[in-house]
Amino acid sequence: MESWTWQGPKWRVELSRESLTIVTQSETHHFDVSQASQIQIVRKWLRFRLLQNDAIVVTLRGLSSSDAAQLSARLCYLSLLPSLNDAVRRRSTAETFLIEHQRSAGWITTEEVESTLSHLTSTFSIETFRNGGCEPLLTDEELESIRYSPATFLHRVQILNDEFMAKELEERRDFFNKIERTPLSEEQSRAVISFDNRVQLLAAAGSGKTSVMVARAAYAVATGLVEPDRILLLAFNRAAAEELHHRITSRFEAAGISSEGVKATTFHSFGLEVIGRASGKKPRISEWLELGKELNLILAIVDQLRDESSQFRYSWDLYRLLFANAATKIVSDEPDGYNSKTGISGYRTCSGNLVRSEGERMIADFLFFNGVKFEYERSFEADVADSTHSQYHPDFYYPDADVWHEHWALNRDGHAPAEFKGYERDMEWKRSLHKLSGTKFVESTFGEVMFGDGLQNLQSELEGYGIEFDWNPDRPTTDPWVRPTKHTDLARLVRTFMSHVKSNSFDAEIIDARLQDELSESEGFRTRLFLSLYWPIHDEWQRRMTQDGVVDFEDMLINAAEILEEDPAQSSYQLVLVDEFQDSSQARARFVRSLLQKPGRYLLAVGDDWQSINRFAGADVSVMKEFDKWFGTGPSLALTTTFRCSQEICDVARTFVSKNPAQLEKSMQSSHGVIGRPVTVILTDDETKTIEDILRRLKSELHVGSDSSGMNVDVSVDILGRYHLQREVVPMNVPKGLTVAFRTIHGSKGLEADFVIVVGLATGTYGFPTNITDDPVMDLAMPAPESFPHAEERRLLYVALTRARSGVFLVAPLLQLSPFVIELMNQSNVAFETANGRVVTICPACRRGTLRELHGPYDPFLGCTRFPACRYKGRVSCPDCGTGILVRRSGKYGEFIGCSSYPGCRHTSKFRMQ
């Protein structure tokens, strides 16, 4: 055993790798390795001393400086030896782990890596030894151990996994070629071989995700990783579960692998099974939910509560008619009406008045449904115009009581928006006029009406002046363009809110706390009004479930998850594969996590956040984005090659959906490898006729009817609409050789066709994107609400685009164009045309509308289809010469349009006064 000795006249120091001994004339001191860190050598005056915890043990008379340096270095080495030995052991353990895996040639999982890494942490580096002067004492093994970092280990793991991947791709080529009807791509095969504990697979539309799920299950059995009866595949509906079961059975059999015991089922069916096995009594899902009639149940509960409580009835109608689609910001850039007499744009109201702001619209509609007579912006009774003010027109006047009313654009803090220069000074001027004139005057503010009790206060003040209020929610609107929210739409919002509340295990106390903590412009009276409706509905829903001895989906999943969390032994499944993971709710995510509590469990979650379109059913896209937080660390893989769409469709769809920066980034390529027919936007006044024209065009362009062998070959065309009511646009007669079907876009999920025609791409509440899905009260029920405008509607159009194999036609109205269509028309690889061949130009001012030729009292001009929101006007170029502009002229036969370059250009066209 190596040792060192230093000595002087009256002392001796003996040092080895195990101990330190100090001998003096009077005594001997022994220190083992664990005590070495207590010993240090210091120099005082011209002598060196050994100290133990700052107390002198011996003065080393006669010790030279060089010997002192050697002793100090070896003391440092001895003090670090325990940690150094640990480093050697840790490196040895890690290397042994890697060698064993190299011999067994298996995939190294994240669980195994993290377990090993937990023992690789080091509190010192080579600098520690260098500073102590003992670096030269280190053996080669000790040096390697010190330098052996987590990064070194992870690099070695990556090398081994890469080698294993290459080996498996080569040796199991026959397996990957035959496990599905068509050979798996290398991308798909890699996803199968990457057999880690937690894998999220991002699958582009049409990329063969089901093939990967089937192949992974077969691979697990074929390699002996997992027994068949310990494999569970979870789907979101019965049809998908049955398809998985069929594919597992048939493909395992074709590969000569036993599928006996492999379970493919729905979340709901398996959750019921877990509860039944644990409690001895399997629960039953409510028939309302099984039949997809939960909205009917909500409406039945609402009818009951309306009958039982006049206050509930009033609150329901108040929210539905006034607040459901109300803007929660003072400034809005989308007025929807125009007064041709005054040239003023504004906001349509139920009474037929055109008002200047969202706040005034709410006041006007509140007065309308209460039967209160009013005049909008009537001239003040006195002429008050001066050098700095025009004549005063208060917002509302009530002739039955001679009362004037101003509605101020003030936020909850009592201030006007910063861009309203001089607004508060004008307020004081107007107030002073009423005071000087002695008029009866009432006030309201946007902040009070939207976030406080402003409407009730207004009613109380007006009633104090003798004005009668007669609330009638069924009062027919005067403006046919104004369509109040339907009972069904509000019921749908309630049900969506309920799905997320239950899925997140929120109660009234938690929701109220979120309301207090997460201050936003959606809060206040509007939100509390909604909650006053929601909780009675929620409680009655629960009461009916209990009375009927049934459960709903969310409660069932939470119950099943709780059972597994309390007793992990209830789950014997080792490999869990989840389909359509983007549709996971918080409850489903918790349920899946409860299946994976034991070590050695494997999860493959397959989905596409770009196709998350079921928020109304409780889906929460944040589950995908926070995969690691839910389930633990693991690789995120991607299937980027679609076997369905052309590259043109891929490029358009990917660019469109990726405008939302919150979407997970991935590429998307077509396996066809060639550029196909461009995505085409067609603007029209007649959707049905345009669809007929498209079908005739396809009939003439394509070889349909039969192939060279005489077999019938039909081309499939899906007409996709945002709503069921758009079914009526489907033509009665379809050309032979084409099979045409109408589907909602939600209903088309998972399906495909040769060609897709998307209809209903307009603006408005029932346009596309719809405004209904964006109610800000949903933020209270969602852990991570989405901030990007129309995020889910954007994904919905992505789904529609990617149903097509060969081509997509987007049919949109000439007026009130969907902003999605305008955005797509700005893409260079999107073609657009009009049904009558007219040229279409995007408005240069707003870039959200298109220009159309309009004829007024003067020369023709180009106006934006978003008028009155956009007031752009431009000159109309002559279509013949291109250098002149069109002007209004008179001739012996009346008014006509001619070119300003006449007589050089003799273009004429008919004048159409609009």
Secondary structure, DSSP 8 states (H G I E B T S, - for coil): --EEEEE-SSEEEEEESSEEEEEESS-EEEEEGGGGGGEEEEEETTEEEEEETTEEEEEETT--HHHHHHHHHHHHHHHHHHHHHHHHHHHHHHHHHHHHHHHHT----HHHHHHHHTT---S--HHHHHHTT-GGG--HHHHHHHH--HHHHHHHHHHHHHHHHHHHHHHTHHHHHHSSSS---HHHHHHHH---SEEEEEE-TTS-HHHHHHHHHHHHHHTTSS-GGGEEEEESSHHHHHHHHHHHHHHHHHTT---TT-EEEEHHHHHHHHHHHHHSS---B-HHHHTT-HHHHHHHHHHHHHHH-HHHHHHHHHIIIIITT--SSS--S---EEETTTTEEEEE-TTS-EESSHHHHHHHHHHHHTT---EES---SS----SS------SEEETTTTEEEEEE---TTS---TTSTTHHHHHHHHHHHHHHHT-EEEEEEHHHHHHSSHHHHHHHHHHHTT------TT---S-TT-----HHHHHHHHHHHHHHHHHTT--HHHHHHHHHHS--TT-SHHHHHHHHHHHHHHHHHHHHHHHHT-B-HHHHHHHHHHHHHH-GGG---SEEEESSGGG--HHHHHHHHHTT-STT-EEEEEE-GGG---GGGT--THHHHTHHHHH----EEEE-EESSS-HHHHHHHHHHHTTSTTS-----EETT-S----EEEEEES-HHHHHHHHHHHHHHHS--S--TTS----EEEEEEESSGGGGGGS-S---TTEEEEEEETTTTTT--EEEEEE---B-STTSSS-SGGG-GGGGGT-SS---STTHHHHHHHHHHHTTEEEEEEEEEESSSB-HHHHHHHTSTTEEEEETT----EE-TTTSSSEEEEE--SSS-EEEETTTTT---EEE-B-TTTSSSBEEEEEETTEEEEEETTTTT---EEE----
